[in-house]
Amino acid sequence: MIFTQAIKMAWKSIVSNKLRSFLTILGIIIGVFSVITLVSLGQGLGSNINNEINKLGTNSLVVNITGRGVRASLTLDETMAYQQMPNITAVSPVIRGSVKAKNGTKNKEVNLEGIVPDYEVVQNFHVQEGRFIVQADVDRLQKVALIGSSTAKELFGLISPVGENIIINGVQYKVVGLLETKGSSLAGSNDDKILIPITTAERLLTNPGVKTFTVQVNDRENVSSVSDQLSRDLKKRFATDNSDGFTIFNQQDALDSSASIMTMISAALGGIAGISLLVGGIGIMNIMLVSVTERTREIGIRKAVGARKRDILLQFLIESVLLSASGGIIGIGIGIGATFLLSGILGFTASVSWGIVILAFSFSLFIGVCFGIFPANKAAKLKPIDALRVD
């Protein structure tokens, strides 16, 4: 039998029972769509996390001090002294707190950070208007502030806040800069905050001492040695028998761990979705067996007029593959659409990997072949005399 003729006969059989054919391939559709959507969203989420970590720089170390006894922080001078260590290019201590900011009748609770000028370089956070905090502001405890774009919009509306005054916990500050829009990160919104000089923040928050600071290393290769230096020095200050009294967070380690975790999650999601492909394959096999039973007399007639065993085998196998291929194509379309829709709803970018698309479609074809062989072989083995006796 000519191959194209076998395809035409198989396709005619499929379209003559549209509802049954659709219900047959539904499992394949769900399986392919699930594989593409879940794996793409998993990879997109992993990429989003990696981008957030990369924004902080893979040649940075974040130190958090938990303390020992009554001493639970470093002084500002002690923290800035680490800038003299070899291979450290900048140190950015931060003091954080929640304050009430007010402009006229508008007020809101907002996160406040006390910073030094190197914060701009270490955190890669700049102003879109005005100026950044300078060393003179820190030395003289100036009441100046940088304001995030979201906070500025809530307190000042469409008016530029630069040069205006703002009341923070009852104290008047002059807004000298409007921060660039950064969006949200793992730590929350970067646009809903106020930055002031760290010395001013110590007085405003009545919270002297530094518990968190970031150091920037001159080269990624020196990160480990700088971490060891910091660890040795901090152990002298804070270590106890049960605890070091501090943690040092390596951005590169976080990046590596994130990549490893997201790879495992994507594989697990793909495996779970792949189960529905197997279920779809079972559905195809079941319907094909029913089809063989329904068309037994047809098979007998075809064999009686000269159709060979391989012709019957090819016809039913092609029908099975066409069913799974149709389900795969529909599943791909739904999967791509669902990926972009859900990524927009969830608020992160997810791109569809064509490697995953090809893998999912190939697997659906493989399922069609595997689960189509048994019913096709059963049809091919029917004897013409037995098949013709069936009413």
C-alpha positions in Angstrom: 0.0 0.0 0.0 1.3 3.5 -0.9 2.4 5.4 2.2 0.4 8.6 1.3 -2.7 6.4 0.8 -2.2 5.0 4.3 -2.1 8.6 5.7 -5.2 9.6 3.8 -7.1 6.6 5.1 -5.9 7.1 8.7 -6.8 10.8 8.6 -10.3 10.0 7.2 -10.9 7.6 10.1 -9.9 10.3 12.6 -12.1 13.1 11.2 -15.1 10.8 10.8 -15.2 10.5 14.6 -14.2 14.0 15.6 -15.5 14.0 19.2 -14.0 10.6 20.0 -10.7 11.6 18.4 -10.5 14.8 20.4 -11.2 13.0 23.7 -8.5 10.4 22.7 -5.8 13.1 22.2 -6.9 15.2 25.2 -4.4 13.4 27.4 -1.6 14.2 24.9 -2.7 17.8 24.7 -2.6 18.2 28.5 0.7 16.4 28.7 2.5 18.5 26.1 1.0 21.8 27.3 1.9 20.9 30.9 5.5 20.0 30.1 6.1 23.2 28.1 4.3 25.5 30.5 5.8 24.2 33.8 9.3 23.8 32.5 9.3 27.3 30.9 7.9 28.9 34.0 10.5 27.1 36.1 13.3 28.2 33.9 11.9 31.7 33.8 11.7 31.9 37.6 15.3 30.6 37.9 16.5 33.2 35.4 14.7 35.9 37.3 16.3 34.8 40.6 19.7 34.7 39.0 19.2 38.2 37.6 18.3 39.6 41.0 21.4 38.0 42.5 23.6 39.3 39.6 22.3 42.8 40.3 24.1 42.6 43.6 27.3 41.5 41.9 29.0 38.1 42.2 32.1 39.7 43.6 30.3 41.0 46.7 30.1 39.6 50.2 27.2 40.5 52.6 28.0 40.3 56.3 25.2 40.1 58.9 26.2 40.4 62.6 24.1 38.6 65.2 26.4 39.6 68.0 27.8 38.3 71.3 26.3 39.3 74.6 25.7 43.0 74.8 27.9 43.6 71.7 25.8 42.9 68.7 27.2 45.4 66.1 30.2 47.2 64.8 30.8 50.9 65.0 30.7 52.8 61.7 34.5 53.4 62.0 35.2 49.7 62.6 33.1 48.8 59.6 34.7 51.4 57.2 38.2 50.2 58.4 37.6 47.0 56.3 38.1 49.1 53.3 41.8 49.0 54.0 41.9 45.2 53.7 43.7 43.9 50.6 41.4 43.3 47.5 38.4 45.2 49.0 37.4 48.2 46.8 34.4 49.5 48.7 32.4 48.9 51.9 28.7 49.8 52.2 27.2 49.5 55.7 23.4 49.9 56.1 21.2 50.7 59.0 17.5 49.9 58.5 14.3 50.8 60.1 10.6 51.7 59.5 9.5 55.3 59.7 6.5 57.5 59.1 7.1 60.0 56.2 4.9 63.0 55.7 4.4 65.7 53.1 1.5 68.1 53.9 -1.6 65.9 54.5 -0.1 62.9 52.8 1.8 60.4 54.9 2.8 56.7 54.8 4.9 54.1 56.6 8.1 53.5 54.6 11.4 51.6 54.9 14.4 53.8 55.7 18.0 53.0 55.2 21.0 54.8 56.5 23.8 54.7 54.0 27.3 55.9 52.9 28.2 57.2 49.5 29.7 53.9 48.4 26.2 52.4 48.5 25.6 53.8 45.0 28.5 51.7 43.6 28.2 48.6 45.7 24.4 48.3 45.3 24.4 49.7 41.8 21.6 52.1 42.8 21.7 55.6 41.2 19.5 58.7 41.1 17.5 59.8 38.1 17.2 63.4 39.3 19.2 65.4 41.8 22.3 64.1 43.5 23.4 61.2 45.6 24.5 61.4 49.3 28.1 62.5 49.6 30.7 62.1 52.4 30.1 65.6 53.7 26.5 64.7 54.4 27.7 61.7 56.5 30.4 63.7 58.3 28.1 66.6 59.2 24.9 64.5 60.0 23.0 66.4 57.3 19.2 66.1 57.2 19.1 65.2 53.5 17.2 62.3 51.9 17.0 60.3 48.7 13.4 59.1 47.9 12.3 56.1 45.9 10.0 56.6 42.9 7.0 54.8 44.5 7.3 56.8 47.7 7.7 60.0 45.7 4.6 59.3 43.8 2.5 58.7 46.9 3.8 61.7 48.8 4.3 64.3 46.0 2.1 63.1 43.1 3.4 64.3 39.8 5.5 67.0 41.3 9.3 66.5 41.4 10.3 65.9 45.0 13.9 67.2 44.5 14.4 70.4 46.6 11.2 69.8 48.6 11.0 69.1 52.3 9.7 65.9 53.9 8.9 65.1 57.5 10.4 61.8 58.7 9.3 60.8 62.3 8.6 64.4 63.0 12.0 65.7 61.7 12.3 67.8 58.6 14.6 66.5 55.8 15.4 68.0 52.4 15.0 65.7 49.4 18.2 66.0 47.3 17.6 63.1 44.9 15.0 60.9 43.3 16.1 57.3 43.0 15.9 55.5 39.7 13.1 53.0 39.3 14.4 49.5 40.1 11.2 47.5 40.6 10.9 44.6 43.1 13.6 42.2 44.2 13.9 39.2 46.5 14.0 41.6 49.4 10.8 43.5 48.4 10.2 46.8 46.6 13.3 48.9 45.7 11.1 51.9 44.9 9.3 52.2 48.2 12.2 53.5 50.4 14.0 56.5 51.7 17.8 56.8 52.0 19.5 59.2 54.4 23.2 59.5 55.7 24.0 56.6 58.0 25.1 59.0 60.8 21.8 60.8 60.7 20.0 57.4 60.6 21.8 56.3 63.8 20.4 59.4 65.6 16.9 59.2 64.0 16.4 55.5 64.7 18.3 55.7 68.0 20.1 52.6 66.7 23.9 53.1 66.8 26.0 50.4 65.3 26.2 48.5 62.1 24.7 45.0 61.9 24.8 44.6 58.1 27.4 45.7 55.5 28.4 44.7 52.0 32.0 44.6 50.8 32.9 44.8 47.1 35.9 42.7 46.1 38.2 43.8 43.2 38.0 40.4 41.4 35.8 37.3 41.6 38.9 35.1 42.2 39.7 37.0 45.4 36.2 36.6 47.0 37.1 33.4 48.9 40.3 34.9 50.4 38.5 38.1 51.4 35.8 36.1 53.0 38.4 34.2 55.0 40.0 37.4 56.1 36.7 38.9 57.2 35.8 35.7 59.0 39.0 35.6 61.0 38.7 39.2 62.1 35.0 38.9 63.0 35.6 35.7 65.0 38.0 37.7 67.2 35.2 40.2 67.9 32.1 38.0 68.1 32.8 34.3 68.1 31.5 32.1 71.0 31.7 28.4 71.7 28.3 27.8 70.1 28.2 30.4 67.4 30.3 32.7 65.2 28.1 35.6 65.9 28.0 36.6 62.2 27.2 35.2 58.7 29.0 36.0 55.5 26.8 35.6 52.4 28.7 34.9 49.1 26.7 36.0 46.1 28.4 33.5 43.7 27.5 30.6 46.0 23.9 31.7 46.0 24.0 31.9 42.2 25.4 28.4 41.9 22.9 27.0 44.4 20.0 28.7 42.7 21.0 27.3 39.3 21.3 23.8 40.8 18.0 24.0 42.6 16.0 25.4 39.6 17.5 22.7 37.3 16.1 20.0 39.7 12.8 21.8 40.0 12.4 22.1 36.2 13.3 18.4 35.8 10.8 17.4 38.5 8.0 19.6 37.0 8.8 18.1 33.5 8.6 14.6 34.9 5.3 15.2 36.7 3.8 16.7 33.5 5.3 13.8 31.5 3.1 11.3 33.4 0.0 12.8 31.8 1.6 12.0 28.4 1.8 8.4 29.4 -1.9 8.5 30.5 -2.7 10.0 27.1 -0.8 7.2 25.4 -2.9 4.6 27.3 -6.0 6.5 26.1 -4.8 6.2 22.5 -4.1 2.5 22.8 -7.5 2.0 24.3 -9.4 3.8 21.5 -7.2 2.1 18.8 -8.2 -1.3 20.2 -11.8 -0.3 20.1 -11.3 0.9 16.5 -9.8 -2.5 15.6 -12.8 -4.3 17.0 -15.2 -2.0 15.2 -13.4 -2.4 11.9 -12.7 -6.1 12.0 -14.9 -6.8 9.0 -13.2 -4.0 7.0 -9.9 -5.5 7.8 -11.1 -8.9 6.6 -12.3 -7.5 3.3 -9.0 -5.6 2.7 -7.0 -8.8 3.4 -9.3 -10.8 1.1 -8.6 -8.4 -1.8 -4.8 -8.6 -1.3 -3.8 -6.3 1.6 -0.7 -7.6 3.3 -0.1 -7.8 7.0 2.3 -4.9 6.9 -0.3 -2.7 5.1 -2.8 -3.2 7.9 -0.1 -2.7 10.5 1.0 0.6 8.8 -2.5 1.9 8.5 -3.3 1.6 12.2 0.2 2.7 13.3 -0.1 5.8 11.2 -3.5 6.5 12.6 -2.1 6.3 16.2 0.9 8.5 15.3 -1.4 11.1 13.6 -3.6 11.2 16.8 -0.6 11.8 19.0 1.0 14.3 16.6 -2.3 16.3 16.5 -2.5 16.3 20.2 1.2 17.4 20.4 0.7 20.3 18.0 -2.4 21.6 19.8 -0.6 21.1 23.2 2.4 23.2 21.9 0.1 26.1 20.9 -1.7 26.1 24.3 1.5 25.7 26.2 3.2 28.7 24.5 0.2 30.8 25.1 -0.2 29.7 28.7 3.5 30.4 29.4 3.3 34.0 28.3 -0.1 34.6 30.0 1.0 33.1 33.3 4.4 34.9 33.3 2.6 38.2 32.8 0.2 37.4 35.6 3.0 36.3 38.0 5.1 39.2 37.1 8.3 37.7 35.8 9.7 37.0 32.3 9.5 33.4 31.0 10.7 32.4 27.5 9.7 29.2 25.8 12.7 26.9 25.1 12.4 25.4 21.7 14.5 22.5 23.0 11.6 21.7 25.4 9.0 22.1 22.6 10.9 19.7 20.4 11.4 17.3 23.3 7.7 17.4 24.3 6.5 16.9 20.7 9.0 14.1 20.1 7.9 12.3 23.2 4.3 12.6 22.1 5.2 10.9 18.8 7.1 8.3 20.7 4.0 7.7 22.8 1.9 7.3 19.7 4.2 4.7 18.2 4.7 2.8 21.5 1.0 2.6 22.3 -0.1 2.2 18.7 2.0 -0.9 18.0 -0.1 -3.3 20.0 -3.5 -2.5 18.5 -1.9 -2.2 15.0 -0.2 -5.6 15.4 -3.5 -7.1 16.6 -5.3 -5.8 13.5 -2.5 -7.1 11.2 -2.7 -10.6 12.7 -6.4 -11.1 12.0 -7.1 -13.9 9.6 -9.3 -12.9 6.7 -11.8 -15.8 7.2 -12.2 -15.0 10.9 -12.5 -11.2 10.3 -15.2 -11.7 7.6 -17.3 -13.9 10.0 -17.7 -10.9 12.4 -21.1 -9.2 12.1 
